[in-house]
Amino acid sequence: MPFPTPKTSLAPVEHVLMESISAQAIIDAVRMNLFDHLSSQPMPAAVLAKAMELKTEPLEAMLDVLVDRHLLTLDGKIYANTEMTEEYLVSASPLYQGKALSLQHGHNELLRKSLPTLLKGGTMEREKTDESWAEADTMDGTLQHALNGQLQMAVAYLKELPEFASFRTMADIGGNHGHYSMELLEHNPDLTSAILDLPNVTAPAMQRCTALGYGDRITCEPFDLRSDELPEEAYDFVFTSHILYGCVDDLENVFRNIHRSLKAGGCFASHHLSREGGASRLYQTSVELITRLMGYKTHFLSGRDLEEPLTAAGFGNFTHTFTGCDGQTLLLVARKL
Ligand SMILES: C[S@@+](CC[C@H](N)C(=O)[O-])C[C@H]1O[C@@H](n2cnc3c(N)ncnc32)[C@H](O)[C@@H]1O
């Protein structure tokens, strides 16, 4: 029997599979500090191969993949970093993303291996995810990810709030690496912060803040937002960045807890991925798949998802902006009424 001639192209599928090769090339190029070698010194593949003690032919093919992915440019035989590569993938850059990318790649790998099991209802152990937040590389990676514009833009917005100069005490729930608190404290010398995070995270978080000179203005206290009560009327400002996804079934109660903890006139700010944000559809659908496989309900909270339970909990006068280089994260400020 003759085989039928295909009517369609398989390219959409084949391309995606080939993109996993690009992903591996990118992550390994970062891990091998390939972009450091090219930083400010464009060069041919053979010279780079010599400097990195690699074989020229396969390296050249890998560099061509990186050119196709817009991480390098090729002029004649000379490869050079693009502006984005210089900004994010050169290890000396203050916005270096190496550990953030490794962290994401590690999550993807884990899920790649267990996707069928997870689809059948198996679960990743949340405890393991919770434990990993205290690891130095995870904290570094989480900070690096925040530095893709989210942290800078969130701080720029919050420091201009009319109430900001009057803040004296804040809580940074799920503060982890502590840099949101530290940056805010830089703009208000009278402000102190309590980083409230899972018990295993508090000691390394405190060490980081102390090492950076904030030991007398920041405390790190064990706290679980799913079960613990916040102290009453303790804070002028409560901040949560990328943590509410763990409590989406119980947002109204979480907000009542935060409302009770605020002094009169206090503010709450949620900083979280949102569908209304500027992340690409591909990024959003992939993050949502990973999130649900990991046993969480969603990684996206829209303004509406937040404002309804916030209103029920006694908040109002909402203002917002989007942060991150793609405007992917909603920063919503709510006032205690
Ligand atoms: C994605 S990280 C966000 C870190 C930081 N806020 C940022 O935006 O870069 C989540 C943090 O929330 C903490 N966390 C997770 N579940 C929590 C809970 N139920 N109560 C308190 N902290 C929690 C984790 O330990 C981790 O430090």
PDBQT file of the ligand as one rigid body, heavy atoms in Angstrom, charges set to zero:
ROOT
HETATM    1  C1  LIG A 401       9.009  33.313  44.911  1.00  0.00    +0.000 C 
HETATM    2  S1  LIG A 401       9.806  33.681  46.420  1.00  0.00    +0.000 S 
HETATM    3  C2  LIG A 401       9.613  35.440  46.428  1.00  0.00    +0.000 C 
HETATM    4  C3  LIG A 401      10.762  36.146  47.085  1.00  0.00    +0.000 C 
HETATM    5  C4  LIG A 401      10.682  37.670  47.043  1.00  0.00    +0.000 C 
HETATM    6  N1  LIG A 401       9.506  38.155  47.748  1.00  0.00    +0.000 N 
HETATM    7  C5  LIG A 401      10.700  38.170  45.619  1.00  0.00    +0.000 C 
HETATM    8  O1  LIG A 401       9.648  38.583  45.112  1.00  0.00    +0.000 OA
HETATM    9  O2  LIG A 401      11.750  38.141  44.997  1.00  0.00    +0.000 OA
HETATM   10  C6  LIG A 401       8.632  33.143  47.606  1.00  0.00    +0.000 C 
HETATM   11  C7  LIG A 401       9.039  33.362  49.052  1.00  0.00    +0.000 C 
HETATM   12  O3  LIG A 401       7.876  33.174  49.859  1.00  0.00    +0.000 OA
HETATM   13  C8  LIG A 401       8.181  32.316  50.930  1.00  0.00    +0.000 C 
HETATM   14  N2  LIG A 401       6.949  31.588  51.264  1.00  0.00    +0.000 N 
HETATM   15  C9  LIG A 401       6.365  30.603  50.560  1.00  0.00    +0.000 A 
HETATM   16  N3  LIG A 401       5.236  30.207  51.184  1.00  0.00    +0.000 NA
HETATM   17  C10 LIG A 401       5.126  30.959  52.303  1.00  0.00    +0.000 A 
HETATM   18  C11 LIG A 401       4.188  31.015  53.361  1.00  0.00    +0.000 A 
HETATM   19  N4  LIG A 401       3.132  30.211  53.383  1.00  0.00    +0.000 N 
HETATM   20  N5  LIG A 401       4.374  31.919  54.353  1.00  0.00    +0.000 NA
HETATM   21  C12 LIG A 401       5.450  32.737  54.346  1.00  0.00    +0.000 A 
HETATM   22  N6  LIG A 401       6.381  32.732  53.364  1.00  0.00    +0.000 NA
HETATM   23  C13 LIG A 401       6.223  31.856  52.361  1.00  0.00    +0.000 A 
HETATM   24  C14 LIG A 401       9.284  31.404  50.405  1.00  0.00    +0.000 C 
HETATM   25  O4  LIG A 401      10.029  30.867  51.471  1.00  0.00    +0.000 OA
HETATM   26  C15 LIG A 401      10.083  32.384  49.567  1.00  0.00    +0.000 C 
HETATM   27  O5  LIG A 401      11.017  33.059  50.352  1.00  0.00    +0.000 OA
ENDROOT
TORSDOF 0
